[in-house]
Amino acid sequence: MIALVGATGRSGVALARALLAAGMPFVPVARNAAAWAALGLPGELRVADLRDPEALRQALAGADRVVSTAHARWTPALLAAAEPDASFVLMGSTRRFSQWPDDHGDGVRAGEAAFLASGRPGVMLHPTMIYGAQGENNVQRLSALLARLPVAPLPGGGRALVQPIHQDDVTRCLVAALGLRWEKPETLVIAGPAAMSYRDFLRAVAAAAGLRAPPILPIPALPLRLLAPLTRIVPGLPNVTGDEIRRLTEDKAFDIGPMRRILGVEPIPLAQGLALTFGPDHTTG
């Protein structure tokens, strides 16, 4: 039996639908029964808060495979609550490779360390920036910014590399990982097919959203970080944090040979993924 932890989150919902389509029975696990009921998907939810060890143990009872789309910081709780012979498919993040420490990246690194030290079989998948999920705030938020800015101020002119992955490919990787027999704990980066500069990514998003790509204005990262709090008070602008500005200065490019070889997943090109994200009914508010 598969237990799906985080069944009401963006990646969790996408995975639940994929498992249903593939005829792979699973038990959804989440803390919000109303959110699961609102989805209208079959399956009786096992309600559990990841902070409640006993409730989590009961939710995972009988599961020989545990797949979690919750933050990797909860890995120790899952390891402790699962059946002794269960295997795992866990979601991490390539944030764990960032040179800039933050709570998100630190939590991923801690979760990965706990998983590798456990000796339990399975894999922790580290996705790059995920786009294309219902309600995601990566390319949608960027397009909202592009619609309002006369220029695009980017640290270093936006020359740092990014390699975003579409939600459909993340889901395919999770399903593929569930179908494999893992002998020991492993980690695997999952990403889009090719890295590109952030400025080219910005232009691709603008084109897909039907917007004029604003001219790139190279600005040092520090002034942008100091100005970032203004996005919380300027009407119509999505919130951008100083940490997000700082991460725009580092390359996020990865070898996906292992992803292709082990999981058998060939990720879709960015242009195709953006076309799916900004469908014919898309409007930029």
HELIX and SHEET records of a PDB file:
HELIX    1   1 ARG A   10  ALA A   22  1                                  13    
HELIX    2   2 ALA A   33  LEU A   39  1                                   7    
HELIX    3   3 PRO A   53  ALA A   59  1                                   7    
HELIX    4   4 ALA A   72  TRP A   74  5                                   3    
HELIX    5   5 THR A   75  ALA A   81  1                                   7    
HELIX    6   6 THR A   94  PHE A   97  5                                   4    
HELIX    7   7 ASP A  103  SER A  118  1                                  16    
HELIX    8   8 VAL A  139  LEU A  146  1                                   8    
HELIX    9   9 GLY A  156  GLY A  158  5                                   3    
HELIX   10  10 GLN A  167  LEU A  178  1                                  12    
HELIX   11  11 TYR A  198  ALA A  208  1                                  11    
HELIX   12  12 ALA A  221  LEU A  227  1                                   7    
HELIX   13  13 ALA A  228  ARG A  232  5                                   5    
HELIX   14  14 GLY A  242  ARG A  247  1                                   6    
HELIX   15  15 GLY A  257  PRO A  258  1                                   2    
HELIX   16  16 MET A  259  LEU A  263  3                                   5    
HELIX   17  17 LEU A  270  THR A  277  1                                   8    
SHEET    1   A 7 ARG A  46  VAL A  47  0                                        
SHEET    2   A 7 PHE A  26  ALA A  30  1                                        
SHEET    3   A 7 ILE A   2  VAL A   5  1                                        
SHEET    4   A 7 ARG A  65  SER A  68  1                                        
SHEET    5   A 7 SER A  87  MET A  91  1                                        
SHEET    6   A 7 GLY A 122  PRO A 127  1                                        
SHEET    7   A 7 PRO A 185  ILE A 190  1                                        
SHEET    1   B 2 ILE A 130  TYR A 131  0                                        
SHEET    2   B 2 ILE A 165  HIS A 166  1                                        
SHEET    1   C 2 ALA A 152  PRO A 155  0                                        
SHEET    2   C 2 ILE A 216  ILE A 219  1                                        
SHEET    1   D 2 LEU A 161  VAL A 162  0                                        
SHEET    2   D 2 MET A 196  SER A 197 -1                                        
END                                                                             
